[in-house]
Amino acid sequence: MGNIGRAADSWETWLSGMTGELPPLRQPALEFTDSTPMLEAARQGLGVALTRRSIADQWLRAGELVLASEREVAHTSSYFLVWPHRSHGSPRLASFQAWLRRQAEAFERALPARPDPPYSA
């Protein structure tokens, strides 16, 4: 079974965060530009996928995928909520921002307890 690659998620970062070392890597057997087909390939047994927990959550909760390790490595990227300057201070935007924050907090609370804290690469 090979590793399944995705450009945005780095096997090097994950392995280094897990072991503190960077072992030699082969090229991924399959490469995807979108998480959905990559996770479907992993679900079908074509390899091991590397993705963010939030993206794989529905497959994990359904039991269609399992975590290869309970340890997590902090992702090297962040999401930013941006909007045009003319929208700054808009009540609708403030309402959306508050809703989005509540959704993210609820998602974090619903995650199973982690045995180890997240590791930074």
C-alpha angles and dihedrals in degrees: 000000000000133000116263112222135213124183096228096052118063120216087195092057092047096047092045090050091049099045107015087237135083111230119197112275133208120222112270114268089224130020126201134187093203131052098222098066090038092055091044089054090052090047088053090054098252094129148304118303129210115210143133117284092238092057095049095040097104092051092046093049091048091052092240091120131024130205113260088212136009089223115093130204118214112251114246094222133067136205120235127197107221134176139172116282090242089063095053110120094019112148090220091053092047089051092050091047091052091047092049091050091051091050092051092047091049090050091051092049091050094055116104115259112274117232091211131027116257112276124227120221 
